[in-house]
């Protein structure tokens, strides 16, 4: 099957390492760092419906760039996300979170 790219987000936001799922007619995506997005699938462009910084680091660094475990570096959430019964599972290198999602 062949397809045609209709649009790209490029670096704003950059979805280079996160994961995406389609659920209830919207795309739920992570950007590979802190943010979770709910996106309207549209052939006309990037249409975010909501965003939240759910995996902000809680380390002790002044520049807020440590992982939650305090090991240094940027927190990353490359792992696939999962959605079941209104609960979204998302993780980074040191913690797993369950987020209730609603329509």
Secondary structure, DSSP 8 states (H G I E B T S, - for coil): ---------TTTT--SS--EEEETTEEEEE-SSSEEEEEE--TTS-EEEEEEE-S---SS-TTS-S-TTS-SS-----S--EEETTEEEEE-SS-EEEEE---
